[in-house]
Every structure is written in structure tokens, then in C-alpha cells.
Amino acid sequence: RVLRTAQTTLSNTFFVDGAPVAPTSTLTATVKRLDSTDAARSAFTYTMTGTTCSFVLPAQANLDVLTVDWSGTVGAAVVVVRDHVEIVGGFLFGLAEARNKLKLSATVYPDETLAEKRTEVEQECEKICRQAFVPRFARTILTGQGRRDLLLPHVNVRTLRAVSVDGATVDLSQAVLSASGVLTRIGMFMWPAGKPVTVEVEHGLDYPPERIRSAGLLHLQAVLTETRTGIPARAQSYTTQEGATYRLTMPGPRATGIPEVDAVYGRYS
């Protein structure tokens, strides 16, 4: 996840039999949107530092999801590796904020690790609460039902970016999307039964509620330290040396297993 309007350095390492290998010959990174159109300035020529490839992705004007195809000759074979980059309008919390509030060592938890785990926390939070708390982009493919209305799997819809039916672009003046995620065809038009309807939207709140931010930080702390508790991963209860027995709260499809976090996420679900 990369903040909109901020340029970032993307990197990749090719591996052969588990060992990092530097590619040779022409080195390119092709950046596209999910609809396969090229992003600005693509393709990029990336540079090598040891066995790590990198290039600078310019700041993007819009929320989006991009694919990055790294290509080069590795071990006498042409190899293409794909990454996905989500251009977002914000985060639940900043990395510096998380480091300061949770007293996280930069040596033990470098920024790359915190960013990776923050994405894990945000994705799980959004899945449990079924909404985004900062601006996000989504491209959804639905099936027409021969009716005027289609229900999108998103709420707090901010902007309708694009609509197409079976690959043919729909004039946005012919469709209205409510904040609750209902896409309505205007006039006598219907969404054709059985035809794929591709919808691009921006959704989410302007900024997260403070309780969600605090719960996200607790969630991050638990994710970072989950292998250091000394309690077996499959345990449902444990007994101390003094003989006291404690039952553990278990995670589930809509729960993290962290009571303080689940209590807050449940209020916003």
C-alpha cells in the first residue's frame, strides 16, 4: 500500500532454487492498472544493487490498484514476476506513531516489517468491519440481473469512477451510485441479465475513528508478538505453575481473538 501523491521506491529480488540471482540483459518493470491500461511513464527501467532490483514509482494522482511486472533474464530464462501496489488515501496509523506508542525497536522491527504488518491489520479490520476507514479504490465485477439496481459490496461510496457492461463503457450520466453501494441505471436502461458489469469506485471514510485507530495499534502489537507468547498456537486454555487455568479467546472468520480489539471492531461491523 502506497499513499496517494507520494512517490515510492519499489524493489524486487529474483530467486533460483532459493538463492537470490541478479538478472541480466534488458531489465524492465511494466506498471498497469487492473483494466490492463498502462500507468503513467510505464515501462520503467530498473537498476540493480547487488541482487535487488528497484525503481522509483512517481506519485499517482488517483486511488488505484496497480500491477508491476518485473521482467529479466534469470539463469538463462526470461522470467516475469508480478507484484500488486495499492494506491490509498490514508492509513489507520503512521509507522512513526506505531513505533512511538508501542515502543518498538527499529532494529527488531524495521519500517518494512511494520508496513507489511500494518497492511495485514488494515485488511483484517476492513474485512471484519465490512467497510474501509480511509479512502480506498475498488474494481468489482458483478453480474447483471435484468434490473435497474445492482448492489456493490462496498459502503461509504465516495466516487463512481467507471462502469462497463461486457467490456463496453457505460456513460456515467446513465448511472447513479448511492453512498450505501446501490448502483442504479437511469431511465429505461437495465443491467443486462447474465452480463458482467465492471464497476470502479472510491470508497471509505475521510479518516478513521479514534477507537478504530487505537484498536488497530493493539492489533498490530498482537500480530508482531504472536510467536513470542510462549503459549502453543493451538491451545484453547493454559494453566500457570500456580495452578490457575485461563481460557483463551479464539479467533474466527469475524474475530481476531483479541477481546479489546474485537469489542471495537464489532461496534463498527
C-alpha positions, 0 to 999 in steps of 0.5 A, a space after each residue: 500500500 502506497 499513499 496517494 501523491 507520494 512517490 515510492 521506491 519499489 524493489 524486487 529480488 529474483 530467486 533460483 532454487 532459493 538463492 537470490 540471482 541478479 538478472 541480466 540483459 534488458 531489465 524492465 518493470 511494466 506498471 498497469 492498472 487492473 483494466 490492463 491500461 498502462 500507468 503513467 511513464 510505464 515501462 520503467 527501467 530498473 537498476 540493480 544493487 547487488 541482487 535487488 532490483 528497484 525503481 522509483 514509482 512517481 506519485 499517482 494522482 488517483 486511488 488505484 490498484 496497480 500491477 508491476 511486472 518485473 521482467 529479466 533474464 534469470 539463469 538463462 530464462 526470461 522470467 516475469 514476476 508480478 507484484 500488486 501496489 495499492 494506491 490509498 488515501 490514508 492509513 489507520 496509523 503512521 509507522 512513526 506513531 506505531 513505533 512511538 506508542 508501542 515502543 518498538 525497536 527499529 532494529 527488531 522491527 524495521 519500517 518494512 516489517 511494520 508496513 507489511 504488518 500494518 497492511 495485514 491489520 488494515 485488511 483484517 479490520 476492513 474485512 471484519 468491519 465490512 467497510 474501509 476507514 480511509 479512502 480506498 479504490 475498488 474494481 468489482 465485477 458483478 453480474 447483471 440481473 435484468 434490473 435497474 439496481 445492482 448492489 456493490 459490496 462496498 459502503 461509504 461510496 465516495 466516487 463512481 469512477 467507471 462502469 462497463 457492461 461486457 467490456 463496453 463503457 457505460 456513460 456515467 450520466 446513465 448511472 447513479 451510485 448511492 453512498 450505501 453501494 446501490 448502483 442504479 441505471 437511469 431511465 429505461 436502461 437495465 443491467 443486462 441479465 447474465 452480463 458482467 458489469 465492471 464497476 470502479 469506485 472510491 470508497 471509505 471514510 475521510 479518516 478513521 475513528 479514534 477507537 478504530 485507530 487505537 484498536 488497530 495499534 493493539 492489533 498490530 502489537 498482537 500480530 508482531 508478538 504472536 510467536 513470542 507468547 510462549 503459549 502453543 498456537 493451538 491451545 484453547 486454555 493454559 494453566 500457570 505453575 500456580 495452578 490457575 487455568 485461563 481460557 483463551 479467546 479464539 479467533 474466527 472468520 469475524 474475530 481476531 481473538 483479541 477481546 479489546 480489539 474485537 469489542 471495537 471492531 464489532 461496534 463498527 461491523 
